[in-house]
Amino acid sequence: MVTAIPASPEKMAELKEETANDETLQQLKQRMVQGWPDRKHEIPQNLATYWNIRHELSEAEDSKTTKKCKARARAILFWPGMSKDIYEKVSKCATCATYRRRNQKEPMIAHPNDTIPERPWQKLGTDLCECKGKNYLAVVDYYSKFIETALLPNKTAGTVIRHLKSIFARHGIPKELVSDNMPFNSKEFDEFAKQWRFKQTTSSPTYTQSNGMSEKAVQTVKRILKKADDPYVGLMEYRNTPVTGMTYSPSQLLMSRTTRTKIPISKELLLPHSSSLNNDRTSRSRTTTNQPNHYHHLKLEKTSTYARTVSGYQPPYLDWPLPQDRISSQHQMDNSTDGTVVTF
C-alpha cells in the first residue's frame, strides 16, 4: 500500500533542504542505496531507530523505473545487495535517462469513472494514440490495470470495432466501455455496443481529462513503444510487474496467475492463485479513498529487500546463476508469523 502525503512545491523544497542538511538522514539514504546488513549491531547507533522499518523505506524521488524493477525482481528472485544492484543498473541506463518523464506533474482529476470496479474486466477504458507515425488502440481494465494494444491501419470505426472484438474474444465482454469521442460516438459504434451488450460511456468534448484511466494507459503504451526494442516483451513485462500502489501485477489481478516470460521462474509460481487476490480490491479502495487531489506528494512505500507477504503461499526454491557467481533463491514463505522471512 502507498500512503500519500499532500505537499505543496514550497513544502517539498523545504523538506528536501532540511533532509540534505540532516546528517542522520543522509546516512540513512546512503544505507538504503548500499543495502542493509544482516545484523542490527552492524549499523551505526543513530540508524538503529530505523532497523525495524528498514524494508519499508524508500527515497521519495527514487525513479518509478527503479521501484518497478525491484518489485518485478522480488516477485521471483533474490540475491544479496539486489536493491543496490538494480539502483545502479537503472541509474546507468541510457534509455531510461532519455525517456524519463521531466514534465511537471499536473493536478489529478477525481472522476467517478476512476472508481475501482467489483471484478476484473467489468469496466474498460479505451483511446487511440499515435507513436512514431503509427496509430494504436489502447484498452485498459479499470480493476487490474491490464493493458491491451493493437496497431491500426486506419482510425475508422470499423477497424477499431474489429480489434475490440478480438480483445473481447480473449477476455470477455465488459459491462462498460469508457472512451473519448470519435470514432467511439459514431452510429456504427453505437450499434456494436447494442449487439455486444455493453454500456458505452463517452467523455465530454471539452473535458477529455475525465477519461483519465485511458490517458494513463496511452502514456504507458507510448513509453513501451519508445523504450523497448521489442514492444511485445515490454508489454509482457508491464503486465507481470506490480503497478505502483498495488500488491499484485495486472496479470495476477486479471487472470489470477503470473504469465511466463523470458525471466526464469519456478513452475509453481505460474499456477493460478486466487485466494489472496480477493482482498486486494479492498485495500486499493481504501488507498483510493485517501488519495489526495494533487500529484505533489511523498510516497512511503513498502520496498522489502528480503520478502513479500503472500497468504497461504509457499513456493519452492529456485536457483539461478547471476553475475559474479552469486546465487538467487526463490522466496520461501512462513505463514506462521506476520513478517515473512527469506531463507537461503
C-alpha positions in Angstrom: 0.0 0.0 0.0 1.2 3.5 -0.7 0.5 6.3 1.7 0.4 9.7 0.0 1.0 12.9 1.9 -0.1 16.1 0.1 2.7 18.7 -0.1 2.9 22.0 -2.0 6.0 22.7 -4.1 7.2 25.1 -1.4 6.9 22.5 1.3 8.6 19.9 -0.9 11.5 22.3 -1.4 11.7 22.9 2.4 11.7 19.1 3.1 14.4 18.5 0.6 16.6 21.2 2.0 16.2 20.0 5.6 16.8 16.4 4.6 20.0 17.4 2.8 21.2 19.2 5.9 20.4 16.4 8.3 23.4 14.1 8.9 21.4 11.2 10.1 19.0 11.2 7.1 21.9 11.4 4.7 23.5 8.4 6.4 20.1 6.7 6.1 19.9 7.5 2.4 23.3 6.1 1.8 22.5 2.9 3.8 19.3 2.4 1.7 21.5 2.6 -1.5 24.2 0.3 -0.2 21.8 -2.2 1.4 21.2 -3.2 5.0 23.4 -5.7 6.8 22.2 -8.9 8.3 22.5 -7.9 11.9 21.4 -4.7 13.7 24.7 -4.2 15.6 26.5 -3.7 12.2 24.9 -0.3 11.6 25.6 3.0 13.4 23.7 3.6 16.6 21.9 6.7 15.1 20.3 4.4 12.4 19.2 1.7 14.9 15.8 3.5 15.2 15.1 2.7 11.5 16.0 -1.0 11.8 12.5 -2.4 12.2 11.1 -0.5 9.3 14.2 -0.7 7.1 12.4 -2.7 4.4 9.5 -0.1 4.2 11.8 2.8 3.5 12.3 4.3 0.0 13.6 7.6 -1.3 10.7 9.9 -2.3 12.3 10.7 -5.7 13.5 7.1 -6.4 12.5 6.7 -10.0 9.4 4.7 -10.9 11.6 2.6 -13.2 13.8 1.6 -10.2 10.8 0.8 -8.0 9.2 -1.4 -10.6 12.4 -3.2 -11.4 12.8 -4.0 -7.8 9.1 -5.1 -7.5 9.5 -7.4 -10.5 12.7 -9.0 -9.3 11.4 -9.6 -5.7 8.4 -11.4 -7.1 10.6 -14.3 -8.4 14.3 -13.8 -7.4 16.6 -12.7 -4.7 20.3 -12.1 -4.3 22.2 -10.2 -1.6 22.5 -6.5 -2.5 19.7 -6.7 -5.0 18.3 -3.2 -4.3 21.7 -1.6 -4.8 22.4 -3.5 -8.0 19.1 -2.6 -9.5 19.5 1.1 -8.5 23.0 1.3 -10.1 21.8 -0.5 -13.2 18.8 1.8 -13.8 20.9 4.9 -12.9 23.3 4.0 -15.8 20.6 3.0 -18.3 20.8 5.5 -21.2 17.4 4.5 -22.5 15.8 5.2 -19.0 17.5 8.6 -18.9 16.4 9.5 -22.4 12.7 8.8 -21.8 12.5 9.7 -18.1 9.5 12.0 -17.6 10.6 15.5 -16.9 7.3 17.3 -17.3 5.7 19.0 -14.3 3.1 16.8 -12.7 -0.4 18.0 -13.3 -3.2 18.0 -10.8 -5.0 14.7 -10.6 -8.7 14.9 -11.6 -11.1 12.9 -9.5 -13.8 11.3 -11.6 -16.5 8.7 -11.0 -15.1 6.6 -13.8 -11.9 6.1 -11.9 -13.5 4.1 -9.0 -12.4 0.5 -8.7 -14.9 -2.0 -10.1 -16.1 -5.1 -8.2 -14.4 -7.6 -10.6 -11.8 -7.8 -13.4 -12.7 -6.8 -16.9 -16.0 -5.2 -15.7 -15.1 -1.7 -16.8 -12.6 -0.8 -19.5 -11.2 2.5 -20.8 -10.1 2.9 -24.4 -8.4 5.5 -26.5 -6.4 6.0 -29.7 -2.9 7.2 -29.8 -0.1 7.9 -32.3 3.5 6.9 -31.9 6.3 7.0 -34.5 3.9 7.8 -37.2 1.6 4.8 -36.5 -1.8 4.6 -34.9 -2.6 2.4 -32.0 -5.7 1.3 -30.0 -5.1 1.2 -26.2 -7.6 -0.7 -23.9 -7.1 -0.8 -20.1 -9.0 -2.7 -17.4 -10.0 -0.4 -14.5 -9.7 -3.2 -12.0 -6.3 -4.7 -12.8 -4.7 -2.0 -15.0 -4.1 -4.8 -17.6 -3.4 -3.2 -21.0 -4.2 -4.5 -24.5 -3.0 -2.6 -27.5 -3.3 -3.1 -31.3 -1.7 -1.5 -34.3 -4.3 0.2 -36.5 -4.0 0.5 -40.3 -6.5 3.4 -40.0 -8.8 5.0 -37.4 -12.2 4.2 -38.8 -14.9 2.9 -36.6 -14.9 -0.4 -38.4 -11.2 -1.0 -37.8 -11.5 -0.1 -34.1 -14.5 -2.4 -33.7 -12.7 -5.3 -35.3 -9.8 -5.0 -32.9 -12.1 -4.6 -29.9 -13.9 -7.8 -30.9 -10.6 -9.6 -31.0 -9.8 -8.3 -27.5 -13.2 -9.2 -26.1 -12.9 -12.7 -27.6 -9.8 -13.2 -25.5 -11.0 -11.7 -22.2 -14.8 -11.4 -22.4 -17.2 -8.6 -23.0 -17.0 -5.8 -20.4 -20.1 -4.3 -18.7 -19.0 -0.8 -19.5 -16.5 0.8 -22.0 -15.3 4.4 -21.3 -13.9 6.3 -24.3 -13.4 9.7 -25.8 -15.4 10.7 -28.8 -14.6 9.9 -32.5 -14.8 7.2 -33.7 -16.4 5.9 -30.5 -19.5 8.1 -30.7 -20.4 7.0 -34.3 -23.6 5.3 -35.2 -21.7 2.2 -36.2 -20.1 2.0 -32.7 -23.5 2.5 -31.0 -24.8 -0.5 -33.0 -21.8 -2.5 -31.9 -22.4 -1.7 -28.2 -26.0 -2.8 -28.5 -25.3 -6.0 -30.3 -22.5 -7.0 -27.9 -24.5 -5.7 -24.9 -22.1 -3.4 -23.1 -22.7 0.2 -21.9 -20.8 2.8 -23.8 -19.7 6.0 -21.9 -18.0 8.8 -23.7 -16.2 11.8 -22.1 -17.2 15.4 -22.7 -15.5 17.0 -25.7 -14.5 19.9 -23.5 -13.4 17.7 -20.6 -11.3 14.9 -22.1 -9.3 14.5 -18.9 -12.4 12.7 -17.5 -11.1 9.6 -19.3 -8.1 9.6 -17.1 -7.6 5.9 -16.9 -7.3 5.6 -20.7 -4.9 8.6 -20.8 -2.6 6.9 -18.4 -2.8 3.7 -20.5 -1.9 5.6 -23.6 1.2 7.1 -21.9 2.2 3.7 -20.8 1.8 2.2 -24.3 3.8 5.1 -25.8 6.7 4.7 -23.3 6.8 1.0 -24.1 6.9 1.6 -27.9 9.6 4.2 -27.5 11.8 2.4 -25.0 11.6 -1.3 -25.8 13.5 -3.0 -28.7 10.6 -5.5 -28.8 7.4 -3.8 -27.7 5.7 -7.2 -27.1 8.3 -8.1 -24.5 7.9 -4.6 -22.9 4.1 -5.1 -22.7 4.5 -8.6 -21.3 6.8 -7.3 -18.5 4.4 -4.4 -17.7 1.6 -7.0 -17.3 3.7 -9.0 -14.9 5.1 -6.1 -12.8 3.1 -4.9 -9.7 1.7 -1.5 -10.5 2.6 1.3 -8.2 0.2 1.2 -5.2 -0.8 -2.5 -5.9 0.3 -5.7 -4.3 -0.1 -7.7 -7.4 0.6 -7.4 -11.1 -2.1 -6.8 -13.8 -1.8 -10.4 -15.0 -2.4 -11.7 -11.4 -5.3 -9.4 -10.9 -6.9 -10.3 -14.2 -6.1 -13.9 -14.6 -5.1 -15.0 -11.0 -1.7 -16.1 -12.2 1.7 -14.8 -13.4 2.4 -15.5 -17.1 5.7 -17.0 -18.2 8.2 -14.5 -19.6 11.9 -14.6 -20.6 12.9 -14.3 -16.9 13.5 -17.7 -15.2 10.7 -18.6 -12.8 9.6 -21.6 -10.8 6.7 -23.6 -12.4 4.8 -23.3 -9.1 4.7 -19.5 -9.5 2.9 -20.0 -12.8 0.0 -21.8 -11.2 -3.3 -19.9 -10.6 -3.6 -18.4 -7.1 -6.9 -16.6 -6.5 -7.5 -16.9 -2.7 -5.2 -14.0 -1.6 -6.1 -11.8 -4.6 -9.7 -11.2 -3.5 -8.5 -8.9 -0.6 -6.6 -6.6 -3.0 -9.6 -4.6 -4.1 -10.5 -3.7 -0.5 -7.0 -2.4 0.3 -6.8 -0.5 -3.0 -10.3 1.0 -2.4 -9.1 2.3 0.9 -6.0 3.8 -0.7 -8.1 5.4 -3.4 -10.4 6.9 -0.8 -7.5 8.6 0.9 -5.8 9.7 -2.3 -5.0 13.5 -2.4 -6.2 15.7 -5.3 -2.8 16.6 -6.4 0.3 14.6 -7.5 2.7 16.6 -5.3 3.2 14.1 -2.5 5.7 12.0 -0.7 5.5 8.2 -1.2 6.1 5.9 1.8 6.2 2.5 0.1 7.0 -1.0 1.2 10.2 -2.0 -0.5 11.3 -5.0 1.4 14.5 -6.4 0.0 14.0 -9.8 1.6 10.4 -10.8 1.3 6.9 -10.2 0.2 3.9 -11.5 2.1 1.5 -13.8 0.2 -1.1 -15.5 2.3 -1.1 -19.3 2.0 1.7 -19.3 -0.5 4.8 -21.5 -0.1 6.8 -21.8 -3.4 10.0 -23.9 -3.5 13.4 -22.6 -4.1 14.6 -21.5 -7.5 18.3 -21.3 -8.0 19.6 -19.2 -10.9 23.2 -18.2 -11.6 23.8 -14.5 -11.6 26.9 -12.3 -12.4 29.8 -12.6 -10.0 28.9 -16.2 -9.1 26.0 -15.1 -6.9 23.0 -17.4 -6.5 19.4 -16.3 -6.2 16.8 -18.2 -4.3 13.0 -18.1 -4.7 11.4 -16.8 -1.6 10.4 -19.4 1.0 7.4 -18.2 2.9 6.4 -18.8 6.5 2.8 -18.2 7.2 3.0 -18.6 11.0 4.1 -15.1 11.5 3.1 -11.6 10.3 6.5 -10.8 9.0 7.8 -13.1 6.2 11.4 -14.1 6.2 13.5 -15.3 3.4 15.8 -18.3 3.9 18.8 -19.1 1.8 
